[in-house]
Amino acid sequence: MSDATSTMSGTSAKGWFSLTSAALTAVVVGFASTILLIMEAADAVGASPAEKASWAAALCIGQAITTLILSWRYKMPIITAWSTPGAALIATSAGAGIDYRSAIGAFLAAGVLMCVTALFKPVARAIEKIPASIAAGMLAGILLRYSMGVPGAAIELPWQVLPLIIIFFGLRVWQPFFAVPVVVVAGLVLAAMAGAFDAGCCSFAITQPVWTTPSFNWPVIVGLGLPLYLVTMASQNLPGFAVLKASGYQPPVVGSLWVTGLGSIFCAPFGAHQLNLAAITASIVTGPEAHPDPQKRWLVAWPYLILYILVGLAAASFVTILGSLPKPLITAIAGLALFAPLLGSATAMFKEKEQIEAALATFLVSASGITFYGVGAPFWGLVAGLILYGARHIQSIRQFNG
């Protein structure tokens, strides 16, 4: 019996429940919170309704398969997702007159660039050496913005959000493993009771994949494909590696870039714009809430695979259903689900006394929400933290030699 098989068979029913509930939360939060942005991006490049559904399905199935490959291979919870900042970038390209086939060519180019990055081992080694406290500071800054949305959501939608807050913190005291899944289910029930879903939005049909032969337009590749690669690398992959480091894992940088790069290439003709390491949703499944044993958390890839394939097969229907949820409710569910990861990363960022200053700077910049040259705050938070860390390290060497 292989180690993987023995690990699966040796996992208790309670362990599988916590893994499945974590995966379910990651799927609901990841899909519901940004799928409408994906649809905006698809509209911006002139995708038809069938192509939009295929785009969503390709992303879901692609990230399900790449998650299983990476988690199985490295025995750690390596969760992949679609590039949210990449979708925002594409959504702003409507004024540039980019057609769908040219956009597909740019998506392929971005995937190729990700694979090329995997060939340069110095880049991978540099990422692997990022101090854990700085990585935790960046993650805490990212998560803070989500959890801070809960009070505002409670004011906007008190009769649906306040019960979720009470349920969540009540279960955190008595049954923490059940807190997040119960909140997700309760949120859907409350939305249904409030009339958020009508009969038309609850019909299901299998989503048909639509192949599109790419058109390689160099101005579009340079103007869209290259920025898509850069923003995904800076705003998605680096925070994704940080999540793993903050949770005590050593991320396989080269392998992750290869798998997500090749996955992006294979899925692009069906509409997927870019696959990458997850950051926000990954933080839901990499902590003790997913499983108390860090060596068994990689098993979350199995329920994640099944759930996202199901969502992918019914992508067109789920786009309609989740689009019916009130935005404050989605904000509240996401913020509550990320409370425990925020608590863990905030604790980890202050663990090393000599790195507190750099970690705090990383946290503040990452939480600021700034965008500079099209790159989001997490990347610039990492830059600020590393500069301070490097300056302190150089000063310590000088004092030692002096």
NUTIPA-189196 format. One line per field, with one value per residue (C-alpha): x, y, z; residue number from 1. Coordinates in Angstrom, 1 decimal. Layout:
<rs>
xx X:...
yy Y:...
zz Z:...
pos NUM:...
</rs>
This chain:
<rs>
xx 0.0:1.4:1.9:-0.9:-3.3:-2.5:-2.9:-6.3:-7.5:-6.1:-8.1:-11.1:-14.6:-14.3:-11.1:-12.8:-15.7:-13.4:-11.5:-14.7:-16.2:-13.0:-13.0:-16.7:-16.1:-13.1:-15.2:-18.2:-16.1:-13.7:-16.4:-19.1:-16.8:-15.2:-17.2:-19.1:-15.7:-14.9:-18.1:-17.2:-13.8:-15.6:-17.9:-15.0:-13.5:-16.8:-17.3:-20.7:-23.0:-21.7:-18.1:-18.6:-20.0:-17.1:-14.6:-16.0:-16.1:-12.5:-11.3:-13.2:-12.1:-8.5:-7.9:-9.5:-7.1:-4.0:-4.8:-4.9:-1.7:0.3:-1.2:-0.7:2.8:4.1:1.8:0.8:-2.4:-1.4:-4.7:-4.9:-7.4:-8.0:-6.3:-8.7:-6.4:-5.9:-9.7:-9.8:-7.1:-9.0:-12.2:-10.6:-9.5:-12.9:-11.8:-8.7:-10.9:-9.5:-11.5:-12.1:-9.7:-6.9:-7.5:-7.2:-3.8:-2.7:-3.9:-1.7:1.3:0.8:0.8:4.0:5.7:4.8:6.5:9.6:9.8:9.9:13.1:15.0:15.9:17.4:13.9:12.5:15.2:14.7:11.0:11.7:14.0:11.3:11.2:8.1:7.2:7.2:5.1:2.7:2.5:1.6:-1.1:-2.5:-2.7:-4.6:-7.0:-7.6:-9.5:-11.9:-12.6:-13.1:-15.9:-18.1:-19.2:-20.2:-22.1:-23.9:-25.1:-26.2:-28.0:-28.5:-31.2:-29.1:-25.5:-25.9:-27.3:-24.2:-21.9:-23.6:-23.6:-19.9:-18.5:-20.8:-19.5:-15.9:-16.2:-17.9:-17.4:-14.8:-14.7:-18.3:-18.2:-17.5:-19.6:-22.6:-22.2:-22.1:-25.2:-27.0:-26.1:-27.7:-30.8:-31.2:-30.8:-33.4:-35.8:-35.3:-36.3:-32.9:-33.4:-36.3:-37.3:-35.5:-32.1:-32.3:-32.5:-29.4:-27.8:-24.4:-22.1:-20.6:-17.0:-16.4:-13.0:-11.7:-8.7:-6.4:-5.3:-1.7:-1.8:1.5:0.2:-2.4:0.2:2.4:-0.5:-2.6:-0.6:2.5:0.6:-1.6:1.5:3.1:0.0:-0.7:2.8:3.0:-0.5:-1.5:1.5:3.7:0.8:0.0:3.6:3.3:0.2:2.0:5.1:2.9:1.2:4.5:5.0:8.0:6.3:7.6:8.0:9.3:6.8:3.9:4.8:5.2:1.8:-0.2:1.6:0.9:-2.7:-3.2:-1.9:-4.2:-7.3:-6.8:-8.5:-11.7:-11.6:-9.6:-7.4:-4.9:-4.4:-2.2:-1.7:-4.6:-4.0:-7.3:-9.1:-5.9:-5.7:-9.1:-7.6:-4.0:-4.7:-5.8:-9.5:-9.1:-7.4:-5.4:-2.6:-0.5:0.6:-3.0:-4.2:-3.2:-6.2:-8.4:-7.5:-10.0:-13.2:-11.9:-11.5:-15.0:-16.7:-15.1:-15.7:-19.4:-19.4:-17.6:-20.1:-22.9:-21.0:-23.6:-26.3:-24.1:-23.2:-26.9:-27.5:-24.6:-25.2:-28.5:-26.8:-26.7:-23.2:-23.1:-23.9:-21.0:-18.7:-19.8:-19.4:-15.9:-14.8:-16.0:-14.4:-11.1:-11.2:-9.2:-6.5:-6.2:-5.7:-3.0:-1.1:-1.3:0.2:3.0:4.1:5.2:6.9:10.4:11.3:14.1:11.7:8.7:9.4:9.7:6.7:4.6:5.6:4.6:1.3:0.4:1.3:-0.4:-3.6:-3.6:-5.1:-2.8:-2.2:1.0:1.9:-1.0:0.4:-1.6:-0.7:0.5:3.4:4.5:4.0:6.4:8.9:8.7:9.2:12.1:13.8:13.5:14.5:17.6:18.6:18.4:20.3:23.1:23.2:23.5:26.4:28.2:27.8:29.0:32.1:32.7
yy 0.0:3.4:6.2:8.2:5.3:4.6:8.2:8.3:5.1:6.2:9.4:9.4:10.3:13.5:14.3:13.8:15.9:18.8:18.4:18.4:21.3:23.3:22.4:23.4:26.7:27.4:26.5:28.7:31.6:31.4:30.9:33.2:36.1:36.6:34.7:37.9:39.5:36.6:37.3:41.0:40.0:37.7:40.5:42.8:40.6:39.8:36.3:34.7:33.2:29.7:30.9:32.6:29.4:27.4:30.0:29.4:25.6:25.5:27.5:25.3:22.0:23.2:24.3:21.1:18.9:21.0:21.1:17.3:17.0:19.3:18.2:14.5:15.0:17.1:15.9:19.4:21.4:23.3:24.9:26.5:29.1:31.5:34.8:37.4:40.4:39.0:39.0:42.6:43.4:41.8:43.5:46.9:45.9:46.6:50.0:48.4:46.6:43.1:40.3:36.9:34.9:37.4:37.3:33.4:33.9:36.2:33.7:31.0:33.4:34.1:30.4:29.9:32.8:31.0:27.9:29.9:31.3:27.8:27.3:30.0:28.3:31.5:33.0:29.9:29.9:33.6:32.9:29.9:32.1:34.7:34.8:33.2:36.3:38.5:36.0:35.9:39.7:39.8:37.2:39.0:42.2:40.4:38.7:41.9:43.6:40.7:40.3:44.1:43.8:41.9:44.9:46.9:43.9:43.6:47.2:46.7:43.4:43.0:40.3:38.0:38.8:39.3:35.7:34.4:36.3:35.0:31.4:31.6:32.9:30.6:27.6:28.9:28.5:25.0:23.3:25.2:22.5:23.2:27.0:27.8:25.1:25.9:29.6:28.8:26.6:29.1:32.0:30.1:29.2:32.8:34.1:31.6:32.7:36.3:35.4:35.7:32.7:32.4:29.3:30.3:30.5:27.0:25.0:22.9:21.9:20.4:23.1:22.4:23.2:25.5:25.3:28.5:28.5:31.3:34.2:35.4:39.1:40.5:43.9:42.0:39.5:42.4:44.6:41.9:38.6:40.1:42.2:39.2:37.1:39.8:40.6:36.9:36.3:39.3:39.4:35.7:33.3:35.2:35.5:31.8:30.8:33.0:31.2:27.9:29.3:31.0:27.6:25.8:24.3:24.8:25.5:23.7:26.9:25.3:22.4:24.8:27.1:24.2:22.7:25.9:27.2:24.0:23.9:27.4:26.5:23.4:25.3:28.5:27.4:26.8:30.3:30.0:33.1:31.9:29.3:30.0:29.3:30.4:32.8:33.7:30.4:28.5:30.0:28.3:24.8:25.1:25.6:23.3:24.0:21.9:19.1:19.0:17.0:19.1:15.8:15.0:18.4:17.7:15.3:18.3:18.1:15.2:16.9:20.1:18.1:16.6:19.8:22.0:19.5:19.5:23.3:23.3:20.9:23.2:26.4:28.3:27.5:28.3:31.7:32.5:31.1:32.7:35.9:36.1:36.2:39.7:41.0:41.9:38.2:37.0:39.5:38.3:34.6:35.2:37.5:35.0:32.0:33.9:34.9:31.9:32.2:35.9:35.1:32.5:34.7:37.7:35.6:34.2:37.6:38.6:35.3:36.3:39.4:40.7:40.6:42.3:45.7:44.2:42.0:45.0:47.1:44.2:43.9:47.6:48.0:44.7:45.9:49.3:48.2:50.4:49.6:50.8:50.1:47.7:45.6:45.1:45.9:42.4:42.5:46.0:44.9:42.1:44.5:46.9:44.1:42.6:46.0:46.6:43.0:43.3:46.7:45.2:42.1:44.2:46.4:43.3:42.0:45.3:45.5:41.9:42.6:45.9
zz 0.0:-1.0:1.5:-0.1:0.1:3.7:4.6:3.0:4.6:8.0:8.0:10.3:9.3:11.4:9.5:6.1:7.3:8.2:4.9:2.9:4.7:4.2:0.5:0.2:1.8:-0.5:-3.5:-2.5:-1.4:-4.4:-7.0:-5.7:-4.8:-8.2:-10.9:-11.8:-12.5:-14.8:-16.7:-17.0:-18.4:-20.9:-22.0:-22.4:-25.1:-26.8:-25.7:-26.5:-23.8:-24.7:-24.6:-21.3:-19.8:-21.3:-19.8:-16.3:-16.7:-18.0:-15.0:-12.5:-14.0:-14.7:-11.1:-9.8:-11.7:-11.1:-7.4:-7.2:-9.2:-7.0:-3.7:-4.5:-5.8:-2.9:-0.1:1.0:0.4:-2.7:-3.9:-7.4:-8.5:-11.4:-11.6:-10.1:-10.8:-14.3:-14.8:-13.6:-16.1:-19.0:-18.0:-18.5:-22.1:-23.7:-24.9:-26.6:-29.1:-28.3:-29.8:-28.2:-30.4:-29.9:-26.1:-26.2:-27.9:-25.2:-22.5:-24.1:-24.2:-20.5:-19.7:-21.8:-19.8:-16.6:-17.8:-18.9:-15.4:-14.0:-16.0:-14.1:-10.8:-9.2:-9.2:-7.5:-4.9:-4.2:-3.5:-1.3:0.9:1.8:5.6:7.1:9.2:6.1:4.2:7.2:7.2:3.6:4.1:7.1:5.1:2.3:4.7:6.8:4.0:3.7:7.4:7.7:5.3:7.8:9.9:6.8:5.5:8.8:8.6:5.0:5.5:9.3:9.3:7.2:8.3:12.1:12.6:10.7:13.0:16.1:14.8:13.7:17.0:19.0:17.2:17.4:21.2:21.3:17.9:15.8:13.1:12.3:12.3:8.7:7.0:9.1:8.3:4.6:4.7:7.0:4.6:1.6:3.7:4.8:1.2:0.0:2.8:1.7:-1.8:-3.4:-5.6:-8.1:-10.0:-13.2:-11.5:-10.0:-13.3:-14.1:-17.3:-18.3:-19.5:-23.0:-23.6:-26.6:-28.4:-29.8:-32.2:-30.9:-33.0:-32.2:-32.4:-31.2:-30.0:-28.0:-26.6:-25.5:-24.3:-22.6:-22.4:-20.8:-18.2:-17.4:-16.7:-14.6:-12.5:-11.9:-10.8:-8.5:-7.1:-7.1:-7.1:-4.6:-2.1:-2.8:-1.9:1.2:2.4:2.3:4.1:6.7:7.3:7.9:4.4:2.0:-1.3:-4.4:-6.5:-9.7:-9.8:-9.0:-11.9:-14.3:-13.4:-13.4:-16.5:-18.5:-17.1:-18.3:-21.8:-22.1:-20.7:-22.6:-25.9:-23.9:-22.4:-19.2:-18.8:-16.2:-13.5:-10.5:-6.8:-4.7:-1.8:-0.1:-0.6:0.1:3.5:4.3:3.7:5.0:8.7:11.5:10.8:7.7:9.6:12.8:11.2:8.7:7.0:6.1:4.9:1.3:1.2:0.8:-2.9:-3.3:-2.2:-3.9:-7.1:-6.9:-5.9:-8.5:-11.3:-10.3:-10.3:-13.7:-15.3:-14.1:-14.4:-16.5:-13.9:-10.9:-12.4:-12.4:-8.9:-7.1:-9.0:-7.2:-3.7:-2.2:-2.3:1.4:2.2:0.1:1.8:5.2:4.4:3.0:5.9:8.5:6.7:6.7:10.4:11.6:8.9:9.7:13.4:12.5:10.1:12.5:15.2:12.9:11.7:15.2:16.0:15.2:17.4:15.0:12.0:13.6:12.0:8.5:9.0:10.2:7.2:4.9:6.7:6.5:2.8:1.9:3.7:2.1:-1.2:-3.3:-6.9:-8.6:-12.2:-12.3:-9.6:-6.3:-2.7:-1.7:-4.0:-2.8:0.8:0.1:-1.5:1.5:4.0:2.2:1.9:5.6:6.4:4.1:5.6:9.2:8.1:6.6:9.7:11.9:9.8:10.1:13.8:14.2:12.0:13.8
pos 1:2:3:4:5:6:7:8:9:10:11:12:13:14:15:16:17:18:19:20:21:22:23:24:25:26:27:28:29:30:31:32:33:34:35:36:37:38:39:40:41:42:43:44:45:46:47:48:49:50:51:52:53:54:55:56:57:58:59:60:61:62:63:64:65:66:67:68:69:70:71:72:73:74:75:76:77:78:79:80:81:82:83:84:85:86:87:88:89:90:91:92:93:94:95:96:97:98:99:100:101:102:103:104:105:106:107:108:109:110:111:112:113:114:115:116:117:118:119:120:121:122:123:124:125:126:127:128:129:130:131:132:133:134:135:136:137:138:139:140:141:142:143:144:145:146:147:148:149:150:151:152:153:154:155:156:157:158:159:160:161:162:163:164:165:166:167:168:169:170:171:172:173:174:175:176:177:178:179:180:181:182:183:184:185:186:187:188:189:190:191:192:193:194:195:196:197:198:199:200:201:202:203:204:205:206:207:208:209:210:211:212:213:214:215:216:217:218:219:220:221:222:223:224:225:226:227:228:229:230:231:232:233:234:235:236:237:238:239:240:241:242:243:244:245:246:247:248:249:250:251:252:253:254:255:256:257:258:259:260:261:262:263:264:265:266:267:268:269:270:271:272:273:274:275:276:277:278:279:280:281:282:283:284:285:286:287:288:289:290:291:292:293:294:295:296:297:298:299:300:301:302:303:304:305:306:307:308:309:310:311:312:313:314:315:316:317:318:319:320:321:322:323:324:325:326:327:328:329:330:331:332:333:334:335:336:337:338:339:340:341:342:343:344:345:346:347:348:349:350:351:352:353:354:355:356:357:358:359:360:361:362:363:364:365:366:367:368:369:370:371:372:373:374:375:376:377:378:379:380:381:382:383:384:385:386:387:388:389:390:391:392:393:394:395:396:397:398:399:400:401:402
</rs>
